Amino acid sequence: PFAWALVRLDGADTALLHALDAPGPDAVHTGMRVRIRWAEERTGAITDIACFEPYDGGPAEPAGHTGEFADPVTGIVAAARLDYTYSPGRAQTAYINALSGRRTVGERCPSCRKVYVPPRGACPTCGVATSEQVEVGPRGTVTTFCIVNIKAKNLDIEVPYVYAHIALDGADLALHGRIGGIPYDEVRMGLRVEPVWTEGARYPDHYRPTGEPDADYDTYKELL
């Protein structure tokens, strides 16, 4: 048997919840002294404390620490994975299905008449449902952008490259997209671009310049 106990370590002002190894309920009471039983293999997590166990000794004298270490830890590599189950709903389903046909569709708000891409099923400004589908693009305008200089793991794109906000023609919301077919230091606000699709892709691989004159700032200043 074991108990869950709130344990305030000597020198601490708050308690932590952890397992207490005890032979039975009669061996556990408020105010009893306990000590840490360390796990045989430790990784630097709370599980390094296997449990607490009864202890008859007195309180330890906090030794303090100067902050100096013989072999300081300067960094760690922690594996992380996030798995998602995404339910797109009516509006997003139409958007995804359209992408399979190399089209981009949004939905128009019946009140403010703005076209939102990708659609969410409701206007975030007016708070009313949207249902009127509107095909936008395929061309658009770079409204703002950033130059990426750090290579991402498992992403086969050479740095530096440009990631941009792209306002597709007819849309009132900018999408994210990578810019290609042009040196990174020639990308600019107002650049006119079009999507480049690869075989079997469900979305554009990147956007490239169309050769059109740059868009006037006033035509996209609300979409930065």
Rosetta constraint file for C-alpha pairs under 8 A:
AtomPair CA 1 CA 21 HARMONIC 7.14 0.50
AtomPair CA 1 CA 22 HARMONIC 6.58 0.50
AtomPair CA 1 CA 23 HARMONIC 6.18 0.50
AtomPair CA 1 CA 24 HARMONIC 6.32 0.50
AtomPair CA 2 CA 19 HARMONIC 6.65 0.50
AtomPair CA 2 CA 20 HARMONIC 5.61 0.50
AtomPair CA 2 CA 21 HARMONIC 4.78 0.50
AtomPair CA 2 CA 22 HARMONIC 5.40 0.50
AtomPair CA 2 CA 23 HARMONIC 7.21 0.50
AtomPair CA 2 CA 24 HARMONIC 7.30 0.50
AtomPair CA 3 CA 19 HARMONIC 5.74 0.50
AtomPair CA 3 CA 20 HARMONIC 5.04 0.50
AtomPair CA 3 CA 21 HARMONIC 6.63 0.50
AtomPair CA 3 CA 22 HARMONIC 6.96 0.50
AtomPair CA 4 CA 17 HARMONIC 6.81 0.50
AtomPair CA 4 CA 18 HARMONIC 5.73 0.50
AtomPair CA 4 CA 19 HARMONIC 4.69 0.50
AtomPair CA 4 CA 20 HARMONIC 5.92 0.50
AtomPair CA 5 CA 17 HARMONIC 5.64 0.50
AtomPair CA 5 CA 18 HARMONIC 5.71 0.50
AtomPair CA 5 CA 19 HARMONIC 6.18 0.50
AtomPair CA 5 CA 20 HARMONIC 6.23 0.50
AtomPair CA 6 CA 15 HARMONIC 5.68 0.50
AtomPair CA 6 CA 16 HARMONIC 5.37 0.50
AtomPair CA 6 CA 17 HARMONIC 4.56 0.50
AtomPair CA 6 CA 18 HARMONIC 6.62 0.50
AtomPair CA 7 CA 15 HARMONIC 5.02 0.50
AtomPair CA 7 CA 16 HARMONIC 5.38 0.50
AtomPair CA 7 CA 17 HARMONIC 6.36 0.50
AtomPair CA 7 CA 18 HARMONIC 7.30 0.50
AtomPair CA 8 CA 12 HARMONIC 6.30 0.50
AtomPair CA 8 CA 13 HARMONIC 7.14 0.50
AtomPair CA 8 CA 14 HARMONIC 5.89 0.50
AtomPair CA 8 CA 15 HARMONIC 4.05 0.50
AtomPair CA 8 CA 16 HARMONIC 6.42 0.50
AtomPair CA 9 CA 14 HARMONIC 7.99 0.50
AtomPair CA 9 CA 15 HARMONIC 6.94 0.50
AtomPair CA 10 CA 59 HARMONIC 6.45 0.50
AtomPair CA 10 CA 60 HARMONIC 6.69 0.50
AtomPair CA 10 CA 62 HARMONIC 7.55 0.50
AtomPair CA 11 CA 62 HARMONIC 6.46 0.50
AtomPair CA 18 CA 51 HARMONIC 6.58 0.50
AtomPair CA 18 CA 52 HARMONIC 7.32 0.50
AtomPair CA 19 CA 50 HARMONIC 7.94 0.50
AtomPair CA 19 CA 51 HARMONIC 5.05 0.50
AtomPair CA 19 CA 52 HARMONIC 6.20 0.50
AtomPair CA 20 CA 51 HARMONIC 5.62 0.50
AtomPair CA 20 CA 52 HARMONIC 4.64 0.50
AtomPair CA 20 CA 53 HARMONIC 5.68 0.50
AtomPair CA 20 CA 54 HARMONIC 7.90 0.50
AtomPair CA 21 CA 51 HARMONIC 6.52 0.50
AtomPair CA 21 CA 52 HARMONIC 6.06 0.50
AtomPair CA 21 CA 53 HARMONIC 5.13 0.50
AtomPair CA 21 CA 54 HARMONIC 7.47 0.50
AtomPair CA 22 CA 27 HARMONIC 6.27 0.50
AtomPair CA 22 CA 28 HARMONIC 6.95 0.50
AtomPair CA 22 CA 53 HARMONIC 6.77 0.50
AtomPair CA 22 CA 54 HARMONIC 7.10 0.50
AtomPair CA 23 CA 27 HARMONIC 6.48 0.50
AtomPair CA 24 CA 28 HARMONIC 7.28 0.50
AtomPair CA 28 CA 32 HARMONIC 7.19 0.50
AtomPair CA 32 CA 54 HARMONIC 7.40 0.50
AtomPair CA 32 CA 55 HARMONIC 7.94 0.50
AtomPair CA 33 CA 54 HARMONIC 6.10 0.50
AtomPair CA 33 CA 55 HARMONIC 5.24 0.50
AtomPair CA 33 CA 56 HARMONIC 6.32 0.50
AtomPair CA 33 CA 57 HARMONIC 7.41 0.50
AtomPair CA 33 CA 58 HARMONIC 7.83 0.50
AtomPair CA 34 CA 52 HARMONIC 6.10 0.50
AtomPair CA 34 CA 53 HARMONIC 5.31 0.50
AtomPair CA 34 CA 54 HARMONIC 4.40 0.50
AtomPair CA 34 CA 55 HARMONIC 4.57 0.50
AtomPair CA 34 CA 56 HARMONIC 7.63 0.50
AtomPair CA 35 CA 52 HARMONIC 5.40 0.50
AtomPair CA 35 CA 53 HARMONIC 5.55 0.50
AtomPair CA 35 CA 54 HARMONIC 6.50 0.50
AtomPair CA 35 CA 55 HARMONIC 5.87 0.50
AtomPair CA 36 CA 49 HARMONIC 6.47 0.50
AtomPair CA 36 CA 50 HARMONIC 7.69 0.50
AtomPair CA 36 CA 51 HARMONIC 6.25 0.50
AtomPair CA 36 CA 52 HARMONIC 4.60 0.50
AtomPair CA 36 CA 53 HARMONIC 6.47 0.50
AtomPair CA 37 CA 49 HARMONIC 6.14 0.50
AtomPair CA 37 CA 50 HARMONIC 5.71 0.50
AtomPair CA 37 CA 51 HARMONIC 5.45 0.50
AtomPair CA 37 CA 52 HARMONIC 5.53 0.50
AtomPair CA 37 CA 53 HARMONIC 6.58 0.50
AtomPair CA 38 CA 48 HARMONIC 5.98 0.50
AtomPair CA 38 CA 49 HARMONIC 4.79 0.50
AtomPair CA 38 CA 50 HARMONIC 5.26 0.50
AtomPair CA 38 CA 51 HARMONIC 7.17 0.50
AtomPair CA 39 CA 47 HARMONIC 7.51 0.50
AtomPair CA 39 CA 48 HARMONIC 5.21 0.50
AtomPair CA 39 CA 49 HARMONIC 5.77 0.50
AtomPair CA 39 CA 50 HARMONIC 4.77 0.50
AtomPair CA 41 CA 48 HARMONIC 7.28 0.50
AtomPair CA 42 CA 47 HARMONIC 7.66 0.50
AtomPair CA 42 CA 48 HARMONIC 4.92 0.50
AtomPair CA 43 CA 48 HARMONIC 6.58 0.50
AtomPair CA 44 CA 48 HARMONIC 6.50 0.50
AtomPair CA 68 CA 72 HARMONIC 7.91 0.50
AtomPair CA 88 CA 92 HARMONIC 5.01 0.50
AtomPair CA 88 CA 93 HARMONIC 5.62 0.50
AtomPair CA 89 CA 93 HARMONIC 5.86 0.50
AtomPair CA 90 CA 94 HARMONIC 6.44 0.50
AtomPair CA 90 CA 121 HARMONIC 7.33 0.50
AtomPair CA 91 CA 95 HARMONIC 6.45 0.50
AtomPair CA 91 CA 107 HARMONIC 7.86 0.50
AtomPair CA 91 CA 119 HARMONIC 5.68 0.50
AtomPair CA 91 CA 120 HARMONIC 5.82 0.50
AtomPair CA 91 CA 121 HARMONIC 5.21 0.50
AtomPair CA 91 CA 131 HARMONIC 7.75 0.50
AtomPair CA 92 CA 96 HARMONIC 6.11 0.50
AtomPair CA 92 CA 118 HARMONIC 7.02 0.50
AtomPair CA 92 CA 119 HARMONIC 6.11 0.50
AtomPair CA 92 CA 120 HARMONIC 6.43 0.50
AtomPair CA 92 CA 121 HARMONIC 7.81 0.50
AtomPair CA 93 CA 97 HARMONIC 6.03 0.50
AtomPair CA 94 CA 98 HARMONIC 6.09 0.50
AtomPair CA 94 CA 105 HARMONIC 7.64 0.50
AtomPair CA 95 CA 99 HARMONIC 6.43 0.50
AtomPair CA 95 CA 104 HARMONIC 6.62 0.50
AtomPair CA 95 CA 105 HARMONIC 5.60 0.50
AtomPair CA 95 CA 106 HARMONIC 6.91 0.50
AtomPair CA 95 CA 118 HARMONIC 6.60 0.50
AtomPair CA 95 CA 119 HARMONIC 7.09 0.50
AtomPair CA 96 CA 100 HARMONIC 6.70 0.50
AtomPair CA 96 CA 202 HARMONIC 7.94 0.50
AtomPair CA 97 CA 101 HARMONIC 7.10 0.50
AtomPair CA 98 CA 102 HARMONIC 6.51 0.50
AtomPair CA 98 CA 103 HARMONIC 5.11 0.50
AtomPair CA 98 CA 104 HARMONIC 5.95 0.50
AtomPair CA 98 CA 105 HARMONIC 6.60 0.50
AtomPair CA 99 CA 103 HARMONIC 5.02 0.50
AtomPair CA 99 CA 104 HARMONIC 5.83 0.50
AtomPair CA 99 CA 202 HARMONIC 5.81 0.50
AtomPair CA 99 CA 203 HARMONIC 6.01 0.50
AtomPair CA 100 CA 201 HARMONIC 7.69 0.50
AtomPair CA 100 CA 202 HARMONIC 5.19 0.50
AtomPair CA 100 CA 203 HARMONIC 7.44 0.50
AtomPair CA 102 CA 197 HARMONIC 7.87 0.50
AtomPair CA 102 CA 202 HARMONIC 7.60 0.50
AtomPair CA 102 CA 203 HARMONIC 7.30 0.50
AtomPair CA 103 CA 135 HARMONIC 7.23 0.50
AtomPair CA 103 CA 136 HARMONIC 7.92 0.50
AtomPair CA 103 CA 138 HARMONIC 7.19 0.50
AtomPair CA 104 CA 135 HARMONIC 5.81 0.50
AtomPair CA 104 CA 136 HARMONIC 5.78 0.50
AtomPair CA 104 CA 137 HARMONIC 6.82 0.50
AtomPair CA 104 CA 138 HARMONIC 7.09 0.50
AtomPair CA 105 CA 117 HARMONIC 6.81 0.50
AtomPair CA 105 CA 118 HARMONIC 7.27 0.50
AtomPair CA 105 CA 119 HARMONIC 7.85 0.50
AtomPair CA 105 CA 133 HARMONIC 6.44 0.50
AtomPair CA 105 CA 134 HARMONIC 5.44 0.50
AtomPair CA 105 CA 135 HARMONIC 4.24 0.50
AtomPair CA 105 CA 136 HARMONIC 5.80 0.50
AtomPair CA 106 CA 115 HARMONIC 5.99 0.50
AtomPair CA 106 CA 116 HARMONIC 5.28 0.50
AtomPair CA 106 CA 117 HARMONIC 4.53 0.50
AtomPair CA 106 CA 118 HARMONIC 5.61 0.50
AtomPair CA 106 CA 119 HARMONIC 5.09 0.50
AtomPair CA 106 CA 133 HARMONIC 5.71 0.50
AtomPair CA 106 CA 134 HARMONIC 5.22 0.50
AtomPair CA 106 CA 135 HARMONIC 6.27 0.50
AtomPair CA 106 CA 136 HARMONIC 7.02 0.50
AtomPair CA 106 CA 171 HARMONIC 7.47 0.50
AtomPair CA 107 CA 115 HARMONIC 5.36 0.50
AtomPair CA 107 CA 116 HARMONIC 5.54 0.50
AtomPair CA 107 CA 117 HARMONIC 7.02 0.50
AtomPair CA 107 CA 118 HARMONIC 7.96 0.50
AtomPair CA 107 CA 119 HARMONIC 5.50 0.50
AtomPair CA 107 CA 121 HARMONIC 7.49 0.50
AtomPair CA 107 CA 130 HARMONIC 6.06 0.50
AtomPair CA 107 CA 131 HARMONIC 6.08 0.50
AtomPair CA 107 CA 132 HARMONIC 5.33 0.50
AtomPair CA 107 CA 133 HARMONIC 4.53 0.50
AtomPair CA 107 CA 134 HARMONIC 5.62 0.50
AtomPair CA 108 CA 113 HARMONIC 5.61 0.50
AtomPair CA 108 CA 114 HARMONIC 5.46 0.50
AtomPair CA 108 CA 115 HARMONIC 4.23 0.50
AtomPair CA 108 CA 116 HARMONIC 6.40 0.50
AtomPair CA 108 CA 130 HARMONIC 6.16 0.50
AtomPair CA 108 CA 131 HARMONIC 7.09 0.50
AtomPair CA 108 CA 132 HARMONIC 5.50 0.50
AtomPair CA 108 CA 133 HARMONIC 6.50 0.50
AtomPair CA 108 CA 134 HARMONIC 6.69 0.50
AtomPair CA 109 CA 113 HARMONIC 4.72 0.50
AtomPair CA 109 CA 114 HARMONIC 5.48 0.50
AtomPair CA 109 CA 115 HARMONIC 6.45 0.50
AtomPair CA 109 CA 116 HARMONIC 7.87 0.50
AtomPair CA 109 CA 122 HARMONIC 7.42 0.50
AtomPair CA 109 CA 123 HARMONIC 5.80 0.50
AtomPair CA 109 CA 128 HARMONIC 7.35 0.50
AtomPair CA 109 CA 129 HARMONIC 7.36 0.50
AtomPair CA 109 CA 130 HARMONIC 5.32 0.50
AtomPair CA 109 CA 131 HARMONIC 7.88 0.50
AtomPair CA 109 CA 132 HARMONIC 7.64 0.50
AtomPair CA 110 CA 128 HARMONIC 7.80 0.50
AtomPair CA 110 CA 130 HARMONIC 6.72 0.50
AtomPair CA 110 CA 132 HARMONIC 7.97 0.50
AtomPair CA 111 CA 126 HARMONIC 6.94 0.50
AtomPair CA 111 CA 128 HARMONIC 7.67 0.50
AtomPair CA 112 CA 126 HARMONIC 7.19 0.50
AtomPair CA 114 CA 171 HARMONIC 7.55 0.50
AtomPair CA 114 CA 172 HARMONIC 5.79 0.50
AtomPair CA 115 CA 134 HARMONIC 7.28 0.50
AtomPair CA 115 CA 170 HARMONIC 7.23 0.50
AtomPair CA 115 CA 171 HARMONIC 5.20 0.50
AtomPair CA 115 CA 172 HARMONIC 5.23 0.50
AtomPair CA 115 CA 173 HARMONIC 7.34 0.50
AtomPair CA 116 CA 120 HARMONIC 7.76 0.50
AtomPair CA 116 CA 123 HARMONIC 7.70 0.50
AtomPair CA 116 CA 171 HARMONIC 6.25 0.50
AtomPair CA 116 CA 172 HARMONIC 5.84 0.50
AtomPair CA 116 CA 173 HARMONIC 5.69 0.50
AtomPair CA 117 CA 171 HARMONIC 6.48 0.50
AtomPair CA 117 CA 172 HARMONIC 7.49 0.50
AtomPair CA 117 CA 173 HARMONIC 5.98 0.50
AtomPair CA 117 CA 174 HARMONIC 7.48 0.50
AtomPair CA 117 CA 175 HARMONIC 7.36 0.50
AtomPair CA 118 CA 175 HARMONIC 7.99 0.50
AtomPair CA 121 CA 129 HARMONIC 5.84 0.50
AtomPair CA 121 CA 130 HARMONIC 5.20 0.50
AtomPair CA 121 CA 131 HARMONIC 6.83 0.50
AtomPair CA 122 CA 127 HARMONIC 6.24 0.50
AtomPair CA 122 CA 128 HARMONIC 5.46 0.50
AtomPair CA 122 CA 129 HARMONIC 4.13 0.50
AtomPair CA 122 CA 130 HARMONIC 4.91 0.50
AtomPair CA 123 CA 127 HARMONIC 5.16 0.50
AtomPair CA 123 CA 128 HARMONIC 5.56 0.50
AtomPair CA 123 CA 129 HARMONIC 6.37 0.50
AtomPair CA 123 CA 130 HARMONIC 6.52 0.50
AtomPair CA 124 CA 128 HARMONIC 7.92 0.50
AtomPair CA 135 CA 170 HARMONIC 7.90 0.50
AtomPair CA 136 CA 168 HARMONIC 6.24 0.50
AtomPair CA 136 CA 169 HARMONIC 5.74 0.50
AtomPair CA 136 CA 170 HARMONIC 5.14 0.50
AtomPair CA 136 CA 171 HARMONIC 6.11 0.50
AtomPair CA 137 CA 168 HARMONIC 4.76 0.50
AtomPair CA 137 CA 169 HARMONIC 4.63 0.50
AtomPair CA 137 CA 170 HARMONIC 6.57 0.50
AtomPair CA 137 CA 171 HARMONIC 7.77 0.50
AtomPair CA 138 CA 168 HARMONIC 6.51 0.50
AtomPair CA 138 CA 169 HARMONIC 7.06 0.50
AtomPair CA 138 CA 194 HARMONIC 6.19 0.50
AtomPair CA 138 CA 195 HARMONIC 6.66 0.50
AtomPair CA 139 CA 168 HARMONIC 5.73 0.50
AtomPair CA 139 CA 169 HARMONIC 6.00 0.50
AtomPair CA 139 CA 192 HARMONIC 7.23 0.50
AtomPair CA 139 CA 193 HARMONIC 5.72 0.50
AtomPair CA 139 CA 194 HARMONIC 4.42 0.50
AtomPair CA 139 CA 195 HARMONIC 6.93 0.50
AtomPair CA 140 CA 166 HARMONIC 6.07 0.50
AtomPair CA 140 CA 167 HARMONIC 5.25 0.50
AtomPair CA 140 CA 168 HARMONIC 3.83 0.50
AtomPair CA 140 CA 169 HARMONIC 5.05 0.50
AtomPair CA 140 CA 192 HARMONIC 5.82 0.50
AtomPair CA 140 CA 193 HARMONIC 5.46 0.50
AtomPair CA 140 CA 194 HARMONIC 6.34 0.50
AtomPair CA 141 CA 166 HARMONIC 5.37 0.50
AtomPair CA 141 CA 167 HARMONIC 5.19 0.50
AtomPair CA 141 CA 168 HARMONIC 6.37 0.50
AtomPair CA 141 CA 169 HARMONIC 7.54 0.50
AtomPair CA 141 CA 189 HARMONIC 7.81 0.50
AtomPair CA 141 CA 190 HARMONIC 5.58 0.50
AtomPair CA 141 CA 191 HARMONIC 5.62 0.50
AtomPair CA 141 CA 192 HARMONIC 4.66 0.50
AtomPair CA 141 CA 193 HARMONIC 6.03 0.50
AtomPair CA 141 CA 215 HARMONIC 6.87 0.50
AtomPair CA 141 CA 220 HARMONIC 7.72 0.50
AtomPair CA 142 CA 164 HARMONIC 6.40 0.50
AtomPair CA 142 CA 165 HARMONIC 5.81 0.50
AtomPair CA 142 CA 166 HARMONIC 4.59 0.50
AtomPair CA 142 CA 167 HARMONIC 6.48 0.50
AtomPair CA 142 CA 188 HARMONIC 7.18 0.50
AtomPair CA 142 CA 189 HARMONIC 5.34 0.50
AtomPair CA 142 CA 190 HARMONIC 5.22 0.50
AtomPair CA 142 CA 191 HARMONIC 5.25 0.50
AtomPair CA 142 CA 192 HARMONIC 6.49 0.50
AtomPair CA 142 CA 193 HARMONIC 7.23 0.50
AtomPair CA 143 CA 164 HARMONIC 7.41 0.50
AtomPair CA 143 CA 165 HARMONIC 5.59 0.50
AtomPair CA 143 CA 166 HARMONIC 5.91 0.50
AtomPair CA 143 CA 167 HARMONIC 6.68 0.50
AtomPair CA 143 CA 174 HARMONIC 7.75 0.50
AtomPair CA 143 CA 189 HARMONIC 5.19 0.50
AtomPair CA 143 CA 190 HARMONIC 5.93 0.50
AtomPair CA 143 CA 191 HARMONIC 7.96 0.50
AtomPair CA 143 CA 220 HARMONIC 6.37 0.50
AtomPair CA 143 CA 221 HARMONIC 7.47 0.50
AtomPair CA 143 CA 223 HARMONIC 6.57 0.50
AtomPair CA 143 CA 224 HARMONIC 5.29 0.50
AtomPair CA 144 CA 164 HARMONIC 5.83 0.50
AtomPair CA 144 CA 165 HARMONIC 5.42 0.50
AtomPair CA 144 CA 166 HARMONIC 7.67 0.50
AtomPair CA 144 CA 188 HARMONIC 7.60 0.50
AtomPair CA 144 CA 189 HARMONIC 5.52 0.50
AtomPair CA 144 CA 224 HARMONIC 5.97 0.50
AtomPair CA 145 CA 162 HARMONIC 6.74 0.50
AtomPair CA 145 CA 163 HARMONIC 5.69 0.50
AtomPair CA 145 CA 164 HARMONIC 3.95 0.50
AtomPair CA 145 CA 165 HARMONIC 5.99 0.50
AtomPair CA 145 CA 188 HARMONIC 7.69 0.50
AtomPair CA 145 CA 189 HARMONIC 7.46 0.50
AtomPair CA 146 CA 162 HARMONIC 5.74 0.50
AtomPair CA 146 CA 163 HARMONIC 5.54 0.50
AtomPair CA 146 CA 164 HARMONIC 6.27 0.50
AtomPair CA 147 CA 160 HARMONIC 6.44 0.50
AtomPair CA 147 CA 161 HARMONIC 5.69 0.50
AtomPair CA 147 CA 162 HARMONIC 4.57 0.50
AtomPair CA 147 CA 163 HARMONIC 6.51 0.50
AtomPair CA 147 CA 184 HARMONIC 7.17 0.50
AtomPair CA 148 CA 159 HARMONIC 6.54 0.50
AtomPair CA 148 CA 160 HARMONIC 5.36 0.50
AtomPair CA 148 CA 161 HARMONIC 5.33 0.50
AtomPair CA 148 CA 162 HARMONIC 5.93 0.50
AtomPair CA 148 CA 163 HARMONIC 7.11 0.50
AtomPair CA 149 CA 159 HARMONIC 5.39 0.50
AtomPair CA 149 CA 160 HARMONIC 4.70 0.50
AtomPair CA 149 CA 161 HARMONIC 7.06 0.50
AtomPair CA 150 CA 159 HARMONIC 6.68 0.50
AtomPair CA 150 CA 160 HARMONIC 7.50 0.50
AtomPair CA 151 CA 155 HARMONIC 7.49 0.50
AtomPair CA 151 CA 157 HARMONIC 7.45 0.50
AtomPair CA 151 CA 158 HARMONIC 7.07 0.50
AtomPair CA 151 CA 159 HARMONIC 6.06 0.50
AtomPair CA 157 CA 161 HARMONIC 7.76 0.50
AtomPair CA 160 CA 184 HARMONIC 6.99 0.50
AtomPair CA 161 CA 178 HARMONIC 7.69 0.50
AtomPair CA 161 CA 179 HARMONIC 7.39 0.50
AtomPair CA 161 CA 180 HARMONIC 7.80 0.50
AtomPair CA 161 CA 184 HARMONIC 5.80 0.50
AtomPair CA 162 CA 178 HARMONIC 5.85 0.50
AtomPair CA 162 CA 179 HARMONIC 5.45 0.50
AtomPair CA 162 CA 180 HARMONIC 7.60 0.50
AtomPair CA 162 CA 184 HARMONIC 5.96 0.50
AtomPair CA 162 CA 187 HARMONIC 7.65 0.50
AtomPair CA 163 CA 176 HARMONIC 7.07 0.50
AtomPair CA 163 CA 177 HARMONIC 5.74 0.50
AtomPair CA 163 CA 178 HARMONIC 4.43 0.50
AtomPair CA 163 CA 179 HARMONIC 6.07 0.50
AtomPair CA 164 CA 176 HARMONIC 5.68 0.50
AtomPair CA 164 CA 177 HARMONIC 5.47 0.50
AtomPair CA 164 CA 178 HARMONIC 6.09 0.50
AtomPair CA 164 CA 179 HARMONIC 6.85 0.50
AtomPair CA 165 CA 174 HARMONIC 5.52 0.50
AtomPair CA 165 CA 175 HARMONIC 5.43 0.50
AtomPair CA 165 CA 176 HARMONIC 4.79 0.50
AtomPair CA 165 CA 177 HARMONIC 6.51 0.50
AtomPair CA 165 CA 224 HARMONIC 7.37 0.50
AtomPair CA 166 CA 174 HARMONIC 5.01 0.50
AtomPair CA 166 CA 175 HARMONIC 5.12 0.50
AtomPair CA 166 CA 176 HARMONIC 6.09 0.50
AtomPair CA 166 CA 177 HARMONIC 6.70 0.50
AtomPair CA 167 CA 171 HARMONIC 6.34 0.50
AtomPair CA 167 CA 172 HARMONIC 7.19 0.50
AtomPair CA 167 CA 173 HARMONIC 6.26 0.50
AtomPair CA 167 CA 174 HARMONIC 4.18 0.50
AtomPair CA 167 CA 175 HARMONIC 6.26 0.50
AtomPair CA 167 CA 220 HARMONIC 7.55 0.50
AtomPair CA 167 CA 223 HARMONIC 6.97 0.50
AtomPair CA 168 CA 174 HARMONIC 6.89 0.50
AtomPair CA 168 CA 175 HARMONIC 7.66 0.50
AtomPair CA 172 CA 223 HARMONIC 6.97 0.50
AtomPair CA 173 CA 223 HARMONIC 6.22 0.50
AtomPair CA 174 CA 223 HARMONIC 6.18 0.50
AtomPair CA 174 CA 224 HARMONIC 7.62 0.50
AtomPair CA 177 CA 206 HARMONIC 6.18 0.50
AtomPair CA 177 CA 207 HARMONIC 6.80 0.50
AtomPair CA 178 CA 205 HARMONIC 7.58 0.50
AtomPair CA 178 CA 206 HARMONIC 4.84 0.50
AtomPair CA 178 CA 207 HARMONIC 6.11 0.50
AtomPair CA 179 CA 187 HARMONIC 7.91 0.50
AtomPair CA 179 CA 206 HARMONIC 5.58 0.50
AtomPair CA 179 CA 207 HARMONIC 4.87 0.50
AtomPair CA 179 CA 208 HARMONIC 5.85 0.50
AtomPair CA 180 CA 184 HARMONIC 7.96 0.50
AtomPair CA 180 CA 206 HARMONIC 6.08 0.50
AtomPair CA 180 CA 207 HARMONIC 5.88 0.50
AtomPair CA 180 CA 208 HARMONIC 5.14 0.50
AtomPair CA 180 CA 209 HARMONIC 7.93 0.50
AtomPair CA 181 CA 207 HARMONIC 7.88 0.50
AtomPair CA 181 CA 208 HARMONIC 5.22 0.50
AtomPair CA 181 CA 209 HARMONIC 6.90 0.50
AtomPair CA 182 CA 186 HARMONIC 6.69 0.50
AtomPair CA 182 CA 187 HARMONIC 7.07 0.50
AtomPair CA 182 CA 208 HARMONIC 7.11 0.50
AtomPair CA 182 CA 209 HARMONIC 7.22 0.50
AtomPair CA 183 CA 187 HARMONIC 7.04 0.50
AtomPair CA 187 CA 191 HARMONIC 6.97 0.50
AtomPair CA 190 CA 214 HARMONIC 5.00 0.50
AtomPair CA 190 CA 215 HARMONIC 4.69 0.50
AtomPair CA 190 CA 216 HARMONIC 6.59 0.50
AtomPair CA 190 CA 217 HARMONIC 6.58 0.50
AtomPair CA 190 CA 220 HARMONIC 7.78 0.50
AtomPair CA 191 CA 209 HARMONIC 6.96 0.50
AtomPair CA 191 CA 213 HARMONIC 7.67 0.50
AtomPair CA 191 CA 214 HARMONIC 4.95 0.50
AtomPair CA 191 CA 215 HARMONIC 6.56 0.50
AtomPair CA 192 CA 209 HARMONIC 5.73 0.50
AtomPair CA 192 CA 210 HARMONIC 5.81 0.50
AtomPair CA 192 CA 211 HARMONIC 7.20 0.50
AtomPair CA 192 CA 212 HARMONIC 6.15 0.50
AtomPair CA 192 CA 213 HARMONIC 7.17 0.50
AtomPair CA 192 CA 214 HARMONIC 5.87 0.50
AtomPair CA 192 CA 215 HARMONIC 6.75 0.50
AtomPair CA 193 CA 207 HARMONIC 5.80 0.50
AtomPair CA 193 CA 208 HARMONIC 5.11 0.50
AtomPair CA 193 CA 209 HARMONIC 4.25 0.50
AtomPair CA 193 CA 210 HARMONIC 5.06 0.50
AtomPair CA 194 CA 207 HARMONIC 5.20 0.50
AtomPair CA 194 CA 208 HARMONIC 5.51 0.50
AtomPair CA 194 CA 209 HARMONIC 6.37 0.50
AtomPair CA 194 CA 210 HARMONIC 6.04 0.50
AtomPair CA 195 CA 204 HARMONIC 5.65 0.50
AtomPair CA 195 CA 205 HARMONIC 7.46 0.50
AtomPair CA 195 CA 206 HARMONIC 5.98 0.50
AtomPair CA 195 CA 207 HARMONIC 4.36 0.50
AtomPair CA 195 CA 208 HARMONIC 6.48 0.50
AtomPair CA 196 CA 204 HARMONIC 5.49 0.50
AtomPair CA 196 CA 205 HARMONIC 5.78 0.50
AtomPair CA 196 CA 206 HARMONIC 5.46 0.50
AtomPair CA 196 CA 207 HARMONIC 5.61 0.50
AtomPair CA 196 CA 208 HARMONIC 6.91 0.50
AtomPair CA 197 CA 201 HARMONIC 6.64 0.50
AtomPair CA 197 CA 203 HARMONIC 7.01 0.50
AtomPair CA 197 CA 204 HARMONIC 4.69 0.50
AtomPair CA 197 CA 205 HARMONIC 5.48 0.50
AtomPair CA 197 CA 206 HARMONIC 7.41 0.50
AtomPair CA 198 CA 204 HARMONIC 7.17 0.50
AtomPair CA 198 CA 205 HARMONIC 6.33 0.50
AtomPair CA 201 CA 205 HARMONIC 7.60 0.50
AtomPair CA 215 CA 219 HARMONIC 6.89 0.50
AtomPair CA 215 CA 220 HARMONIC 7.90 0.50
AtomPair CA 216 CA 220 HARMONIC 7.48 0.50
AtomPair CA 217 CA 221 HARMONIC 5.73 0.50
AtomPair CA 220 CA 224 HARMONIC 7.03 0.50
